[in-house]
Amino acid sequence: MGDNTWYRLDNAGKLYSSIISSRATTLFRLSATLTSPVHPEYLQRALEATLERFPFFKVQLKQGFFWHYFEKTDRTPEVEKEKYHPCISLSIKKRGSFPYRVYYYNNRIALELSHSLTDGTGGLRFLSELVRQYLYLKESIPVKQETVSEEQLLSETENAFRKYYNKDIPAPRTRLGKSFKLPLPLDEKGYYHIVTGIIDVRKLKEKASAYQASINLFLTAVYIESLLKIQEKVAIKKRPIVINVPVNMRAFFESDTMRNFFVSITPSIDARLGEYTFEEIIQELKIEFSRLLTPKKLSQYIKRSVMGEKFLALRLMPSPIKDIVAPSIYSFFGEGQYTSGLSNLGMIRMPEETEDYIERVECYPPPSIGNKVKAMITSYRNHMYISFGNLSRDRMLEREFFRRIRSLGVEVTIETNDEEM
Amino acid sequence: MAYCPKCGIRVEGDNRPCPLCSFPIPKVNEDDTEGLRARKFPKAANPYPDYTRRVLNRIFIFTTLAVFVAVSLMFYIDYFLNDRFTWSRYSNLSVFAGWVLLFFSFGYVQSYYKVIIGIGLNALVLLFGLDRFDGTLDWFMPLAFPIVTGVTVICIGYWSVIRALSVRGFNVIGSLFIALVILAMWVNFFIQSYQSETNLWSWIIVTVLQLIPVLLIMLAVKYVMPERMKQKIARKFHL
């Protein structure tokens, strides 16, 4: 960022900043539960220290004439005791508001970030630094205070999409068409229902390897199978089940960026072709995953991601108008085409010196109207946390999914954020 | 730790419904752990109703000020040009009636009965003024008064019926049709009698002819329409 007092959003951030509403807040939560209650003062100081390390998080979202942008600010965000439903009730476009917030509640430190700022990987780096700084103050763990060089800052704020954008390659051709939608009524504004299932990773790994599949692929298959079962029960006309699976591009293209750097692939099972057995679903997904998850194919997805932003008519459109049309375009071409989303942040590694103090690391997906239920997965130590975020009170997908996991002989512990539970 | 007998999943607290299927999970822990268990989440507040109220209040105050300025300005211009109030009485009364309508529609009065009566009175005052300002009462008594009073009474009746219904669903639409038909009859009657053309028999026949298709539609909805279609309509109209 250098001496600049503002910086551009990456192309995913541009889209997310335009679709923000009181329901689709684009906020996702990453939280670390510690072994002892959180001390707010230490946490505040830790946050300040973390912002010293990542100065590009000390920003506010502003509206430019054509696009939104982040402007540097001298103000410091304050940690708050958790009081609202997760991932909701924060208007980041309001003057003086930050595109994220830090909550504490009992033993938990929760970081809620807008997707316009960063993705899961960037958020996790911020969270682990925050927890490290906090534990340094609270438990006096040894922390080497590092100084960041200008080059490092530049590489952490680079727009990796642009770096790997190749304008000469064709964008992927994937017409998804209409997909199955869960018939869920929206709950009132301000409510977001979370269901977290806690599973032993080793047990799940055993099950997955029995099908010669990775855990991620195995869970996607269970997810699709649950959706197929629901479709069987509720829908008259069968439609394909399409899942939106974000892929962390840092695993394929070298980048240190802390901004968005992911693309979405959309594995699908066409229910119109007949009944699928679990083995068949796994087989299809294996082919789909291995076909798409190569740097060559993924660079096509980068092309598609950047292409939209480069479209002249869109660039010339004033940003308030973009804000009006973006939600419809997003729901028509984006989320409208998926049945649901499943995002796996994988095995979380926290800094070694902090691990003894951290009990668990969880993440919740951002609420969205197009896909009222979405799920996000993290694994920490021996446990996997599968969190469903739901804008409806109806838990048909959660029920079907965890019952299926249970029927595979894997024990599941369920937690929810609903007060009546 | 307790298990849901239907889902097979494990939950921390017992003696409560299963979070996935609402099946009552029995009490299994001998000692009362409820008080000891730390809450995982706070009792969440919802800021949106307050926020919406604040925005509405702001809009209402701004509109009130604008109405006040406009009314004063119109009175002033009218008096300045004509040395008395002429056209401004009409425009200002209309603007004022609009403001009263806004007041009721912004939810400052909670009871629907009061809102309906308030809007009815507002309409009566407006129409009385518009008719009376030229010095005579022409159409207010034979037309405006009975029609507005009738509409108010029908609305109150409709709302009372809706509230009293034990099963809402299609009954809401059915009663709406009945209310609309009665309303049409009522309005028709006074317009025709104002034009001195009322033939009671033809009026009754026309009314019955109006009612028959409505009745047929309702019967068809109740007995002929397939359940799936009913559910779809119920879903679309949030019944």
Contacts between the chains, C-beta under 8 A, distances in Angstrom:
chain1	res1	chain2	res2	distance
A	22	B	48	6.6
A	81	B	42	7.5
A	82	B	41	7.3
A	82	B	42	5.1
A	83	B	42	5.9
A	83	B	44	6.8
A	83	B	45	5.3
A	84	B	44	5.4
A	84	B	45	6.0
A	84	B	46	7.3
A	84	B	47	6.8
A	85	B	44	4.6
A	85	B	46	7.5
A	86	B	41	8.0
A	89	B	46	7.4
A	89	B	47	5.1
A	89	B	48	7.3
A	105	B	41	7.1
A	105	B	42	5.8
A	106	B	38	5.6
A	106	B	39	7.2
A	106	B	40	7.8
A	183	B	235	7.6
A	188	B	46	7.3
A	188	B	48	7.5
A	189	B	46	7.6
A	189	B	48	4.3
A	190	B	46	3.7
A	190	B	47	6.5
A	190	B	48	4.2
A	190	B	49	7.8
A	191	B	46	6.8
A	195	B	19	6.4
A	195	B	20	7.1
A	197	B	9	7.3
A	236	B	228	7.2
A	395	B	19	7.5
A	395	B	20	5.5
A	395	B	21	7.9
A	398	B	20	5.8
A	399	B	7	6.6
A	399	B	20	4.2
A	399	B	21	5.6
A	402	B	7	6.5
A	402	B	9	5.4
A	402	B	20	6.3
A	403	B	7	5.3
A	403	B	8	6.8
A	403	B	9	7.7
A	403	B	20	7.6
A	406	B	7	6.7
A	406	B	8	4.1
A	406	B	9	6.0
A	407	B	8	7.6
A	411	B	10	6.4
A	412	B	8	7.8
A	412	B	9	4.7
A	412	B	10	6.6
A	413	B	1	7.6
A	413	B	9	7.1
A	413	B	10	4.4
A	413	B	11	7.1
A	413	B	12	7.3
A	414	B	9	4.8
A	414	B	10	7.0
A	414	B	11	5.5
A	414	B	19	5.4
A	414	B	20	6.5
A	415	B	11	7.8
A	415	B	12	6.9
A	415	B	19	7.9
A	415	B	40	5.9
A	416	B	19	4.5
A	417	B	40	7.3
A	417	B	41	4.2
A	417	B	44	7.3
A	418	B	19	7.1
A	419	B	41	7.4
A	419	B	43	5.1
A	419	B	44	6.9
A	421	B	13	7.5
A	421	B	16	6.6
A	421	B	17	7.6
A	421	B	19	5.0
